[in-house]
């Protein structure tokens, strides 16, 4: 019972290797058998079609592409008007906004560091931000951008920056 006159039959080398291994049958390679249903009980000959990794490749690619397509694009131009003519103005506005934030964040780090040093040495929060200067922990309060001011809560010992 052969597979026909044009079917090339070669013993499947991987079948012999798997018979001697401890791998479960599910881990065996994918192959295309060339035999009739009546010869199933007999030793079969087959040609190897493709390894399991190659068979899973299209599935992995489709999963990745569908996962990536569901992400929305981030809005990196929240200050942008979308008009190419106003792009330089939008750019300068974004740069200025970033500069102000950097100045505020740096000042807050300096003041909070001095507040922590004061509390560690005196075992109580400073009564005002000026006390940090008088104790020598700061040469002066850091300058803030226009339109902002320092705020301090002596009960909690926390400094913040607020708009005017």
C-alpha positions in Angstrom: 0.0 0.0 0.0 2.2 2.8 -1.2 1.2 6.4 -1.6 1.1 6.3 -5.4 3.8 6.1 -8.1 4.9 9.7 -7.7 5.3 9.8 -3.9 8.9 9.6 -2.7 9.1 7.6 0.5 12.1 8.0 2.8 12.3 6.8 6.4 11.7 9.7 8.8 15.0 10.1 10.7 13.4 12.2 13.4 10.9 9.5 14.3 13.7 7.2 15.2 15.4 9.9 17.3 12.1 10.6 19.1 11.5 6.9 19.9 14.8 6.9 21.8 14.1 10.2 23.7 11.9 11.0 26.7 10.0 13.8 24.9 6.2 13.5 24.9 4.5 12.9 21.5 3.2 16.5 21.5 6.8 17.8 21.2 7.5 15.8 18.0 8.0 17.5 14.7 5.3 18.3 12.3 5.4 16.0 9.3 3.4 15.0 6.3 2.8 11.3 6.1 2.5 9.6 2.6 0.5 6.4 3.4 -3.0 5.1 3.1 -5.3 4.7 6.1 -4.9 0.9 5.9 -1.2 1.1 6.4 -1.5 3.1 9.7 -0.6 0.0 11.7 2.5 -0.5 9.7 5.8 1.4 10.0 5.2 4.6 8.1 7.5 6.7 6.0 7.2 10.5 5.9 8.8 13.7 4.7 9.4 16.5 7.1 7.4 19.6 6.3 8.7 22.3 8.8 9.9 22.6 12.3 7.5 23.6 15.1 9.2 27.0 15.5 8.5 28.0 11.9 4.9 26.9 12.2 4.4 29.2 15.3 6.1 32.2 13.7 3.0 33.6 11.8 0.9 33.2 14.9 3.4 35.2 17.0 3.6 37.9 14.4 -0.2 38.2 14.2 -0.5 38.5 18.0 2.2 41.2 18.2 0.7 43.2 15.4 -2.7 43.1 16.9 -1.4 44.1 20.3 0.6 47.0 18.8 -2.3 48.3 16.8 -4.5 48.8 19.9 -2.1 51.4 21.4 -3.0 55.1 20.9 -0.4 57.6 20.0 0.8 59.7 22.8 0.1 63.4 22.6 3.6 64.9 22.7 2.4 68.3 21.4 -0.2 69.3 24.0 1.0 73.0 23.6 0.9 72.7 19.8 -1.8 74.4 17.8 -1.2 72.1 14.9 -0.6 75.0 12.6 2.8 74.8 10.8 3.1 78.6 10.7 2.9 78.8 14.5 5.4 75.9 15.1 8.3 78.2 16.2 6.1 79.9 18.7 4.8 76.6 20.0 8.3 75.3 20.3 9.5 78.3 22.3 6.5 78.1 24.5 7.3 74.4 25.3 10.9 75.2 25.9 10.0 78.0 28.3 7.5 75.8 30.1 10.2 73.1 30.6 12.7 75.7 31.8 10.2 77.0 34.4 9.5 73.5 35.7 13.2 72.7 35.9 13.8 75.9 38.0 10.9 75.1 40.3 12.0 71.5 40.8 15.6 72.4 41.5 14.5 75.1 44.0 12.2 72.6 45.8 14.9 70.0 46.0 17.3 72.6 47.6 14.7 73.9 50.1 13.5 70.4 51.0 17.1 69.2 51.6 17.7 72.1 53.9 14.4 71.5 55.7 15.4 67.8 56.3 18.8 68.9 57.6 17.2 71.4 59.9 14.7 68.9 61.3 17.5 66.3 61.8 19.6 68.6 63.8 16.9 70.6 65.7 14.4 67.7 66.0 11.6 70.1 64.9 10.5 71.7 61.7 11.7 75.2 60.9 9.3 78.0 61.8 9.9 79.7 58.4 11.9 79.3 55.3 14.0 82.4 56.4 15.2 80.3 59.4 17.0 78.0 56.9 18.9 81.1 55.7 19.7 82.4 59.2 20.9 78.9 60.3 23.3 78.8 57.3 21.6 75.9 55.5 20.8 78.1 52.5 22.7 81.2 51.3 19.3 82.5 50.2 16.0 81.1 49.0 16.2 79.9 45.4 14.8 82.4 42.9 11.5 81.2 41.3 10.1 82.1 37.9 7.9 85.1 37.6 4.3 84.5 38.7 5.2 82.0 41.4 6.0 82.2 45.1 7.2 80.1 48.0 4.7 78.6 50.5 5.7 76.9 53.7 3.6 75.0 56.3 5.5 75.1 59.7 3.2 72.4 61.2 4.2 69.8 58.6 7.5 71.3 57.6 6.7 71.1 53.9 7.6 73.7 51.3 5.8 74.2 48.0 5.6 76.6 45.1 2.3 78.3 44.3 1.2 80.7 41.6 0.7 84.3 42.5 
